[in-house]
Amino acid sequence: MTPTNDLIITIANAKDAEALTKLSITTFRDTFGADNNPDDMDKYIAEQMNEETLTEELFNSDNLFFLAMDNEIPIGYAKMRTVKIPEELKNNNPIELERLYVLQSYLNKKVGAAIMSRCIEHAINQKHDVIWLGVWEHNYRAVNFYNRWGFELFGSHEFVLGNDVQTDVLMKKMLK
């Protein structure tokens, strides 16, 4: 079930950089702002979620962004990439789901599920045998979402938010 019959998920390109930047900042702040130091949030966003950085990511062929639109309004997105491979997955053909975010007003409306379906479909079509991700250990809503999609824990790594070193749990879903 989608939020409306007007949900469209497209592959983002450079013309979407401004909208993607705004969506990234809003969803990241909404997701993590209450649980993190504002200075660390500001530093991370300034360095990682500016339009220049996102434009470079959009032009990088190792990255793929899906953009969910409802009545031409950006409401969610995912970023997949193939350049970073954890040691535990070196013998596989993995693809990373680096980001999946949805506006708060669209949570519980199956937008995340629609985006996840598109990501898994892409991974299968590109002949990847595993899709993996890192998720903040305290983001219980996301961990539960990924568990429902059949992802299982396989490790952890550090994630630096501003100056705060945090732990992401690593999760994978075998596709073959």
C-alpha positions as CSV (number, residue, x, y, z in Angstrom):
1,M,0.0,0.0,0.0
2,T,1.4,3.4,-1.0
3,P,0.6,6.8,0.6
4,T,-1.4,7.8,-2.5
5,N,-1.7,6.6,-6.1
6,D,0.7,9.3,-7.0
7,L,3.8,7.7,-5.5
8,I,6.6,7.5,-8.0
9,I,10.1,6.2,-7.4
10,T,12.7,7.4,-10.0
11,I,16.4,7.3,-10.3
12,A,17.7,10.7,-9.2
13,N,20.2,12.7,-11.3
14,A,22.0,16.0,-11.0
15,K,18.9,18.0,-11.6
16,D,17.5,16.5,-8.3
17,A,20.5,17.6,-6.2
18,E,18.8,20.6,-4.6
19,A,15.7,18.6,-3.7
20,L,17.8,15.7,-2.5
21,T,19.9,17.9,-0.3
22,K,16.8,19.5,1.4
23,L,15.3,16.0,1.8
24,S,18.5,14.6,3.2
25,I,18.9,17.3,5.8
26,T,15.3,17.2,6.9
27,T,15.1,13.5,7.3
28,F,18.5,13.2,8.9
29,R,17.6,15.9,11.5
30,D,14.2,14.3,12.1
31,T,15.7,10.9,12.6
32,F,18.7,11.7,14.7
33,G,18.4,15.3,16.0
34,A,16.7,14.5,19.3
35,D,19.4,11.9,20.3
36,N,22.5,13.7,19.3
37,N,24.5,16.8,20.1
38,P,23.4,19.7,17.9
39,D,27.0,20.7,17.1
40,D,27.8,17.1,15.9
41,M,24.6,17.1,13.8
42,D,25.5,20.5,12.3
43,K,29.1,19.5,11.5
44,Y,28.1,16.2,9.9
45,I,25.3,17.8,7.8
46,A,27.6,20.7,6.7
47,E,30.3,18.2,5.6
48,Q,28.2,15.4,4.1
49,M,24.8,16.8,3.1
50,N,25.6,19.9,1.2
51,E,24.5,20.3,-2.4
52,E,28.0,20.1,-3.8
53,T,28.7,16.8,-2.1
54,L,25.4,15.3,-3.1
55,T,25.9,16.5,-6.7
56,E,29.3,14.7,-6.8
57,E,27.7,11.6,-5.4
58,L,25.0,11.8,-8.1
59,F,27.6,11.9,-10.8
60,N,29.6,9.0,-9.3
61,S,28.8,5.9,-11.2
62,D,29.4,3.7,-8.1
63,N,26.3,5.4,-6.5
64,L,22.6,5.1,-7.3
65,F,19.9,7.2,-5.7
66,F,16.2,6.4,-5.8
67,L,13.9,9.4,-5.2
68,A,10.3,8.8,-4.0
69,M,7.9,11.5,-5.0
70,D,4.2,12.0,-4.0
71,N,2.4,14.5,-6.3
72,E,5.8,15.7,-7.4
73,I,6.9,16.4,-3.8
74,P,10.1,14.6,-2.7
75,I,9.2,12.4,0.3
76,G,11.9,9.8,0.6
77,Y,15.1,8.4,-0.9
78,A,17.7,5.7,-0.9
79,K,21.3,5.6,-1.8
80,M,23.0,2.4,-3.0
81,R,26.7,2.0,-3.7
82,T,29.1,-0.7,-4.6
83,V,32.5,0.7,-3.6
84,K,32.7,-0.2,0.1
85,I,32.8,-3.9,1.0
86,P,33.1,-5.2,4.6
87,E,35.7,-7.9,5.0
88,E,33.0,-10.4,6.0
89,L,31.4,-10.0,2.5
90,K,34.6,-10.0,0.3
91,N,33.7,-13.4,-1.2
92,N,30.3,-12.2,-2.2
93,N,29.0,-9.7,-4.8
94,P,27.6,-7.2,-2.4
95,I,25.8,-3.9,-2.8
96,E,25.3,-1.4,0.1
97,L,22.1,0.3,1.0
98,E,23.9,3.3,2.4
99,R,20.8,5.5,3.1
100,L,17.1,5.0,3.2
101,Y,15.1,7.9,4.6
102,V,11.4,9.0,4.5
103,L,9.8,12.2,5.7
104,Q,8.2,11.8,9.1
105,S,4.8,12.6,7.8
106,Y,5.0,9.6,5.5
107,L,6.2,7.1,8.0
108,N,3.8,4.2,8.5
109,K,2.5,4.8,4.9
110,K,4.6,2.1,3.3
111,V,6.9,4.5,1.5
112,G,10.0,2.9,3.1
113,A,8.7,-0.5,2.0
114,A,8.2,0.8,-1.6
115,I,11.7,2.2,-1.7
116,M,13.2,-1.0,-0.1
117,S,11.4,-3.1,-2.7
118,R,12.9,-1.0,-5.5
119,C,16.4,-1.3,-3.9
120,I,16.1,-5.1,-3.6
121,E,14.8,-5.4,-7.2
122,H,17.7,-3.3,-8.4
123,A,20.2,-5.5,-6.5
124,I,18.8,-8.7,-8.0
125,N,18.6,-7.2,-11.5
126,Q,22.3,-6.2,-11.2
127,K,23.1,-9.8,-10.1
128,H,24.2,-8.9,-6.6
129,D,24.0,-11.8,-4.2
130,V,23.8,-9.8,-1.0
131,I,22.5,-6.4,0.1
132,W,24.0,-4.9,3.2
133,L,23.8,-1.8,5.4
134,G,25.0,-0.1,8.5
135,V,22.5,1.3,10.9
136,W,23.0,3.2,14.2
137,E,22.7,0.7,17.0
138,H,20.2,3.0,18.8
139,N,17.9,3.5,15.8
140,Y,15.6,0.7,16.9
141,R,12.8,1.7,14.4
142,A,15.2,1.1,11.5
143,V,16.7,-2.1,12.9
144,N,13.2,-3.5,13.3
145,F,12.3,-2.4,9.8
146,Y,15.3,-4.2,8.3
147,N,14.7,-7.3,10.4
148,R,11.2,-7.5,9.0
149,W,12.8,-7.4,5.5
150,G,15.0,-10.4,6.3
151,F,18.2,-8.6,7.2
152,E,20.4,-10.2,9.8
153,L,23.2,-8.9,11.9
154,F,26.8,-9.8,10.8
155,G,29.1,-7.2,12.5
156,S,29.6,-3.6,13.4
157,H,31.7,-0.6,12.5
158,E,32.3,2.9,13.7
159,F,30.4,5.9,12.3
160,V,31.6,9.4,13.1
161,L,28.8,12.0,13.5
162,G,30.6,15.3,13.8
163,N,33.0,14.5,16.6
164,D,31.0,11.7,18.2
165,V,32.2,8.1,17.4
166,Q,29.2,5.9,17.3
167,T,28.5,2.2,16.5
168,D,26.6,1.0,13.5
169,V,25.4,-2.6,13.4
170,L,26.0,-4.2,10.1
171,M,23.1,-6.1,8.6
172,K,22.8,-8.2,5.4
173,K,20.2,-9.9,3.3
174,M,21.2,-12.8,1.0
175,L,19.6,-12.5,-2.4
176,K,20.7,-15.8,-3.8
